[in-house]
Amino acid sequence: MLFSKKLRHLEIEVKELKDDTIYNCIIRDKKKKQIEKEPVEISGKELKILAEMQGQRYGMIRYSNELFYDVVDEKEKVPN
């Protein structure tokens, strides 16, 4: 069985994230339960680096053995 490398909510692959855009991410545990109430803001470039270092699973980017970033939506472009 092949597993999709697409992010759950955006339906795009990690490599398609825009470097100069800030994304809202929800922190979830292994069981996909939301840990934090407020979304965390992370740039696309940081998410790509994290995915390359830690990998991804369940359509989310792995942060550690227990936590994942679930990329929900685009927020804005990073100011120059």
C-alpha positions in Angstrom: 0.0 0.0 0.0 1.3 3.5 -0.9 0.9 6.3 1.5 0.3 9.9 0.5 3.0 12.4 1.3 0.4 15.2 1.1 -0.4 17.4 4.0 -3.9 16.7 5.5 -5.6 20.1 5.2 -3.7 21.8 2.3 -3.7 18.7 0.0 -0.2 19.6 -1.2 3.2 18.0 -0.7 5.7 19.6 1.7 8.0 20.6 -1.2 5.2 22.8 -2.5 5.1 25.0 0.6 6.1 28.6 -0.2 9.3 29.7 1.6 8.1 33.3 2.1 4.7 32.4 3.6 3.7 31.9 7.2 1.5 28.9 7.9 -0.8 28.2 10.9 -0.1 24.8 12.4 -1.9 22.9 15.2 0.3 20.8 17.5 -1.0 17.3 17.8 0.2 14.1 19.5 0.5 10.6 18.1 -3.2 9.9 18.5 -4.0 13.1 16.5 -5.3 14.9 19.6 -4.8 18.6 19.7 -2.3 19.7 22.3 -2.4 23.5 22.1 -5.5 25.6 21.7 -3.9 28.3 19.6 -2.3 27.6 16.3 1.5 28.1 16.0 2.8 30.3 13.1 5.8 28.8 11.2 7.3 29.8 7.9 7.3 27.5 4.9 11.1 27.3 4.8 11.2 26.2 8.5 8.5 23.5 7.8 10.5 22.2 4.8 13.7 21.9 6.9 11.8 20.2 9.7 10.2 17.7 7.4 13.6 16.9 5.8 15.2 16.4 9.2 12.3 14.6 11.1 10.0 13.3 8.3 6.3 13.3 8.2 3.5 10.9 9.2 -0.3 10.9 9.1 -0.2 13.9 6.7 1.6 16.0 9.4 5.2 17.1 9.9 7.0 15.3 12.7 8.3 17.7 15.4 9.5 15.0 17.8 8.7 11.3 18.7 5.4 12.4 20.3 4.4 15.7 18.6 3.4 16.7 15.1 2.7 20.0 13.3 -0.6 19.8 11.4 -0.4 22.5 8.8 -3.9 24.1 8.6 -3.7 27.1 6.3 -1.6 30.0 4.9 -1.6 33.1 7.0 0.4 35.7 5.1 3.7 36.4 3.3 6.8 37.1 5.4 7.5 40.8 5.4 10.8 41.8 3.7 
